[in-house]
Amino acid sequence: MKILLNEIEKLKNLEIKNVIDSRNKEFEKIKLSGANEIFKELCFCFMTANFSASGGIKIQSNVGDGFLTLGEEELAKKLSVLGHRFPNARAKYVVEARNKKDELIKLLTEIDDDLVLREWVVKNIKGVGMKEASHFLRNIGYKNLAIIDFHIIDLLVKHNLIEKPKNKTLTPKRYVEIENVLREISKKSGLHLGELDLYLWYLETGKVLK
């Protein structure tokens, strides 16, 4: 862990820190931007599941308010044109999630516990697992959840902090186990988990996305 902590510390003294700080401020603004913007961020996280973050950003930019208004078939066609691997399934998830939108927004105003909110999102919004729920909440300003994708797993394996999972899909139990490793790194680095994710992603990919 010491080597990884040293690498993170070096990044804090580089220009990339300003980029990461700016991105975190953008996340906080989304939470204050109203129900529609929050829902569109949930849709972005639908798009990134088993797809790429850059591809999800492209789709989010192109579809925009269509996530709020388009019918399932029309949305699926648009996602297909934009190159999503699973346009029909993702369109179905988006349209079904609209039925939970008001309840979700209400909970976000009433509950400030990241773990409780994640549990509700996973249980109540079809198509969202631990990673997607964590991604969504981080992207709207919640700071204490880890987004565990293959980039993060590869980095932790490389530093001998975890064993490589046998299955691509993590069980909730295994997800929390790996998240606890990241919590330890978070404490020692002085970064909240949302920030840490961006630093680790940059170390592994050379990019800061969202």
Beta strands, then each sheet from edge to edge (+ up, - down):
end
